[in-house]
């Protein structure tokens, strides 16, 4: 790696005070960092409704009274594990519906998959969004069997959804977690364009940054793409290091060459690395 490349890959958190506003914004701008991100989003938005229309499912199940407090359940074999996948979008965009096809990989192994939506910022503050994911898991624990969910639950998420998944790892219904391309220390976000909707407070940053919490003793696999923005790579490695120091179980999974968008293909393909990671988690986890 050339000196210039090494500088580019340096974690911005390590030199945050020296960065311009444009550099701080760029540090967390996944759409701008991936040159074909628009094509990825377009392909995703075409594939998801086709999958959602063609796959047996229980759709639009309310877990609260809010308009977006609903989840979809794609049932697998009786007693099989269920992946609860939480979508990303920096807590301020996207829906569960446009990620539906990423259930394909684990459905092929007989698993169930549940996908909740949540109220977006600025309508909801971050703490309330975290609580909504707890409510969705409460519904799965209480009524999951009505929808074919009788096996252990693995909570997962991508990007902002990874932060929400890690925040719910200690939920009683959860056996293990799979965090993909997440942000686990929120303080830098307050200095970026993302904060216009989030309006993060000191208390919210402290309460909702997984890197500030004692690690859960439940298994957690932490995945990131090696072509992701350095800020996200930094947070994944830091969270894994914190868990190793606490003797908390779970692997760190760098996906070679994957960027913030292509990494999800590893969840969609039955032989994908994220599918394998979920399968491996169930080898030692118990609900």
Residue pairs with C-beta under 8 A, 6 or more apart in sequence:
1 9
8 230
9 230
9 233
10 230
11 230
11 231
11 233
11 234
12 19
12 23
12 24
12 27
12 188
12 230
12 231
12 234
13 185
13 188
13 231
13 234
13 235
14 234
16 24
16 188
16 191
19 27
21 191
24 188
24 191
24 192
25 192
25 193
26 32
26 33
27 188
27 192
27 229
27 230
27 231
28 90
28 183
28 188
28 189
28 192
28 194
28 229
28 231
28 232
29 193
29 229
30 37
30 159
30 228
30 229
30 232
30 260
30 261
31 37
31 38
31 41
33 228
33 229
33 259
33 260
34 40
34 259
34 260
34 261
37 260
37 261
40 261
40 262
41 261
44 98
44 99
44 101
44 261
45 98
47 101
48 97
48 98
48 99
48 100
48 101
49 97
49 100
50 101
51 100
51 101
51 103
51 104
52 59
52 72
52 97
52 100
52 101
55 74
55 100
55 103
55 107
56 74
56 75
57 72
57 73
57 74
57 75
58 72
58 73
58 75
58 147
58 148
59 72
60 70
60 72
61 70
61 71
61 72
61 73
61 139
61 147
62 69
62 70
63 69
63 70
63 71
63 116
63 132
63 135
63 136
63 138
63 139
64 132
64 135
66 119
66 132
67 119
68 95
68 117
68 118
68 119
68 120
69 117
69 118
69 119
69 132
69 135
69 136
70 96
70 116
70 117
71 96
71 114
71 115
71 116
71 117
71 136
71 139
71 140
72 96
72 97
72 100
72 114
72 115
73 112
73 113
73 114
73 115
73 144
73 147
73 148
73 149
74 100
74 103
74 107
74 112
74 113
74 114
74 115
75 112
75 147
75 148
75 149
76 82
76 106
76 107
76 109
76 110
76 111
76 112
76 113
76 148
77 110
77 111
78 148
78 150
79 150
79 151
80 109
80 110
80 111
80 112
80 151
81 111
81 112
81 151
81 152
81 153
81 154
81 175
81 278
81 282
82 111
82 112
82 113
82 114
82 140
82 144
82 149
82 151
82 152
82 153
82 154
83 103
83 106
83 111
83 112
83 113
83 114
83 154
83 156
83 178
83 278
84 113
84 114
84 115
84 116
84 136
84 137
84 140
84 153
84 154
84 155
84 156
84 165
84 174
85 99
85 102
85 103
85 113
85 114
85 115
85 156
85 157
85 158
85 161
85 267
86 115
86 116
86 118
86 133
86 155
86 156
86 157
86 158
86 161
86 162
86 164
86 165
87 94
87 95
87 96
87 98
87 99
87 115
87 117
87 157
87 158
87 160
87 161
88 94
88 157
88 158
88 159
88 160
88 161
88 162
88 181
89 120
89 159
89 160
90 159
90 160
90 194
90 197
90 198
91 118
91 120
91 121
91 126
91 129
91 160
91 197
91 198
92 120
92 121
92 122
92 194
92 197
92 198
93 120
95 117
96 115
96 116
96 117
97 117
99 115
99 158
99 264
100 115
101 268
102 264
102 267
102 268
103 113
103 115
104 268
104 269
104 270
105 266
105 267
105 268
105 269
105 270
105 272
105 274
105 275
106 113
106 267
106 275
106 278
107 113
108 270
109 270
109 275
109 279
111 151
111 278
112 148
112 149
112 151
114 136
114 140
114 144
114 149
116 132
116 133
116 136
118 124
118 129
118 132
118 133
118 136
118 164
119 128
119 129
119 132
120 129
120 197
121 129
121 197
121 198
121 199
122 197
122 198
122 199
124 132
125 199
125 204
126 186
126 198
126 200
126 204
126 208
127 204
127 207
127 208
129 164
130 164
130 167
130 168
130 208
133 164
133 165
133 167
133 168
134 168
134 171
137 153
137 155
137 168
137 171
137 173
137 174
138 173
140 149
140 153
140 173
141 153
141 172
141 173
144 150
151 287
152 175
152 176
152 282
152 285
152 286
152 287
153 173
153 174
153 175
153 287
154 174
154 175
154 176
154 177
154 178
154 278
154 281
154 282
154 285
155 165
155 168
155 169
155 171
155 174
155 176
155 177
155 178
156 162
156 165
156 177
156 178
156 179
156 180
156 278
157 163
157 164
157 165
157 179
157 180
157 182
158 180
158 181
158 182
158 263
158 264
158 267
159 180
159 181
159 182
159 183
159 260
160 182
160 183
161 180
161 182
162 179
162 180
162 181
162 182
162 183
162 184
163 179
163 182
163 183
163 184
163 186
163 208
163 210
165 177
165 178
165 179
165 182
166 177
166 179
166 182
166 184
166 210
166 216
166 220
166 239
167 208
167 210
168 174
168 177
169 177
169 216
169 218
169 220
170 216
170 218
173 287
174 218
174 287
175 218
175 219
175 281
175 282
175 285
175 286
175 287
176 218
176 219
176 220
176 221
176 250
176 281
176 282
176 285
177 216
177 218
177 219
177 220
177 221
177 250
177 281
178 220
178 221
178 223
178 274
178 277
178 278
178 281
179 220
179 221
179 222
179 223
179 236
179 239
180 223
180 224
180 263
180 264
180 267
180 274
181 223
181 224
181 225
181 228
181 232
181 236
181 260
181 263
182 210
182 222
182 232
182 235
182 236
182 239
183 189
183 231
183 232
183 235
184 209
184 210
184 211
184 235
184 236
184 238
184 239
185 209
185 210
185 211
185 212
185 235
185 238
186 200
186 204
186 205
186 208
186 209
187 200
187 205
187 209
188 231
189 195
189 198
189 200
190 198
190 200
190 205
206 212
210 239
211 235
211 238
211 239
211 242
214 246
215 242
215 243
215 246
215 248
216 248
217 248
217 249
218 248
218 249
218 285
219 249
219 250
219 281
219 284
219 285
220 243
220 248
220 249
220 250
221 250
221 251
221 252
221 253
221 277
221 278
221 280
221 281
222 236
222 239
222 240
222 243
222 250
222 251
222 252
222 253
223 236
223 252
223 253
223 254
223 255
223 263
223 266
223 273
223 274
223 277
224 232
224 233
224 236
224 237
224 253
224 254
224 255
224 263
225 254
225 255
225 257
225 258
225 259
225 260
225 262
225 263
226 233
226 254
226 255
226 256
226 257
226 258
227 257
227 258
227 259
227 262
228 258
228 259
228 260
228 263
229 260
232 260
236 252
237 252
240 250
240 252
243 249
243 250
249 284
250 281
251 277
251 280
253 273
253 274
253 277
255 263
255 266
255 273
255 274
258 266
263 274
264 274
265 272
266 272
266 273
266 274
266 275
267 274
267 275
269 275
